[in-house]
Amino acid sequence: MSGRGGAGLLDRAMRLERPERIEAADGEAQTVFADTGLVFVALAPASLAERQAGGRIDGVASHVGRLRHGTGISGGWRLRDEGRVFEVLAVDDSAARRTGQVLCLLQEEGR
């Protein structure tokens, strides 16, 4: 869902999902994602080069996202938008006090 209005440069409405580990009685575990709500994000393609490792493309950031500070977002979380899913690889909140925003390196699933 894209939206404009009231969010300034954070112009894309996305669902923020937090990972939760679920363990079964037999010891098997899986990760599920809990929807924590709607956030507004400025999403842009990353200008980082991909590299090949062992004959395949190694996972690198495909996008950079900025969102308001205070969501609790960290690596392993996800952002979801109209069928597209972005895994959060890393979060930089070093400028959050000055700008009120955090910067996230994202990898789009399927890329």
Buried (B, 14 or more C-beta within 10 A) or exposed (E): EEEEEEBEEBBBBBBBBBBEEEEEEEEEEEEEBEEBEEBBBBBEEBEEEEEEEEEEEEEBBBBBBBBBBEBEBBEEBBBBBEEBBBBBBEBEBEEBEEEEBBBBBBBBEEE
